[in-house]
Amino acid sequence: SIAPSVCLAGREAPTDQRPRLPTRWEAQGWRPVPRPGSCHVFEGEGHFAKLHRNRRGFRQERDALQILGPRSSQLPVLVDSDAACLALLIRAVPGTQPADDDPRAAAAAGRWLAGLHGSPATSADPMDPSVALTQRLHATCRRADRLGIPTAAVRRGFGDPARFQGLPRVWCHRDYRPANWLWDDENG
């Protein structure tokens, strides 16, 4: 298991791949949450700490939580962030993880995601969507190649990122799946 070490405020992000929490978050009693993805996640005392592996992912999630969080009671609240550690401190939200085949949860999740995609992104990300999608396609092909998956199939499924050139940005959730949903019987 990965145990977080401590990041001293004001220092550059760690390069040794060990996740580092800001010193001011030490008292939370952190436990690692095993999950795939682009960041390490730890749970402690009603909060989650997310430690990103790259600055862009950190900025994108921080911006989304800062901008969209106050608009929705269904989003976690960003309590604190630390750019030097690429760390986000997020208040846990109520609910339970639904079954993968729960039709009520899937319908509610679909409605929420449609609303998210219908909201123009107001983030300051300067990268054109076609460039971002090209980079994502290359990264996905590298992962597929390591797993023995034909990259031609990945490219066909992904499509041509150039068709997004100059289009306005919209918010997206790159890891939107039942394992990341919380179901609340009162609010859906």
Secondary structure as GFF3:
##gff-version 3
##sequence-region A 1 188
A	DSSP	beta_strand	5	7	.	.	.	ID=ss1
A	DSSP	beta_strand	20	22	.	.	.	ID=ss2
A	DSSP	three_ten_helix	23	28	.	.	.	ID=ss3
A	DSSP	beta_strand	31	32	.	.	.	ID=ss4
A	DSSP	beta_strand	39	44	.	.	.	ID=ss5
A	DSSP	beta_strand	47	52	.	.	.	ID=ss6
A	DSSP	alpha_helix	55	68	.	.	.	ID=ss7
A	DSSP	three_ten_helix	69	71	.	.	.	ID=ss8
A	DSSP	beta_strand	77	82	.	.	.	ID=ss9
A	DSSP	beta_strand	87	91	.	.	.	ID=ss10
A	DSSP	alpha_helix	103	117	.	.	.	ID=ss11
A	DSSP	alpha_helix	129	146	.	.	.	ID=ss12
A	DSSP	alpha_helix	151	158	.	.	.	ID=ss13
A	DSSP	three_ten_helix	161	164	.	.	.	ID=ss14
A	DSSP	three_ten_helix	178	180	.	.	.	ID=ss15
###
